Amino acid sequence: MEIHHESLVVLARSWGLFYLIAMAAGVLVYALWPGNRDRFQRAKTSILDTGDRPVPVETAEPSSLDRERR
């Protein structure tokens, strides 16, 4: 049996499409799995921790641009 380039291209395209669909379905199932809800909720709110606030303007050091303007 002789394998031609065109048949390899067709095989790669169709199996590549199935692979892409299977990976997308796997990611979707992982993201929507009920057991992962707490993990994603923590990730959603972790950037809003109370200890991670900007420095108040009164105590902030002047930037180099402010020094040049004076």
C-alpha positions as CSV (number, residue, x, y, z in Angstrom):
1,M,0.0,0.0,0.0
2,E,1.4,3.3,-1.1
3,I,0.8,6.4,1.2
4,H,0.4,9.6,-0.7
5,H,0.9,13.1,0.6
6,E,-2.8,14.0,0.1
7,S,-4.0,11.1,2.2
8,L,-1.6,12.0,5.0
9,V,-2.9,15.6,4.9
10,V,-6.5,14.5,5.1
11,L,-5.7,12.1,8.0
12,A,-3.8,14.8,9.9
13,R,-6.6,17.4,9.4
14,S,-9.4,15.2,10.5
15,W,-7.6,13.7,13.5
16,G,-6.3,17.2,14.4
17,L,-9.9,18.4,14.4
18,F,-11.0,15.6,16.6
19,Y,-8.1,16.2,18.9
20,L,-8.9,19.9,19.2
21,I,-12.6,19.2,19.9
22,A,-11.6,16.6,22.6
23,M,-9.2,19.0,24.3
24,A,-11.8,21.8,24.3
25,A,-14.4,19.5,25.8
26,G,-11.9,18.4,28.4
27,V,-11.1,21.9,29.4
28,L,-14.8,22.8,29.6
29,V,-15.6,19.8,31.7
30,Y,-12.7,20.6,34.1
31,A,-13.8,24.2,34.4
32,L,-17.4,23.4,35.1
33,W,-16.9,20.4,37.4
34,P,-18.7,21.0,40.7
35,G,-15.6,19.9,42.7
36,N,-13.5,22.7,41.3
37,R,-15.9,25.5,42.3
38,D,-14.1,26.3,45.5
39,R,-10.7,26.4,43.8
40,F,-12.0,28.9,41.2
41,Q,-13.8,30.9,43.8
42,R,-10.6,31.3,45.7
43,A,-8.7,32.3,42.6
44,K,-11.4,34.8,41.7
45,T,-11.2,36.6,45.1
46,S,-7.5,36.1,45.9
47,I,-6.5,39.2,44.1
48,L,-8.8,41.2,46.3
49,D,-7.1,40.4,49.7
50,T,-7.4,43.1,52.3
51,G,-3.6,43.2,52.9
52,D,-2.8,44.1,49.4
53,R,-3.8,47.8,49.2
54,P,-2.0,50.7,47.5
55,V,0.1,53.0,49.6
56,P,-1.9,56.1,50.8
57,V,-0.9,59.3,48.9
58,E,0.3,61.1,52.1
59,T,2.9,58.4,52.9
60,A,4.0,57.7,49.4
61,E,7.5,58.8,48.3
62,P,7.5,61.3,45.4
63,S,8.4,59.7,42.1
64,S,11.4,60.8,40.0
65,L,9.0,62.6,37.7
66,D,7.7,64.7,40.6
67,R,11.2,65.6,41.6
68,E,12.1,66.8,38.1
69,R,9.1,69.0,37.9
70,R,10.0,71.0,41.0
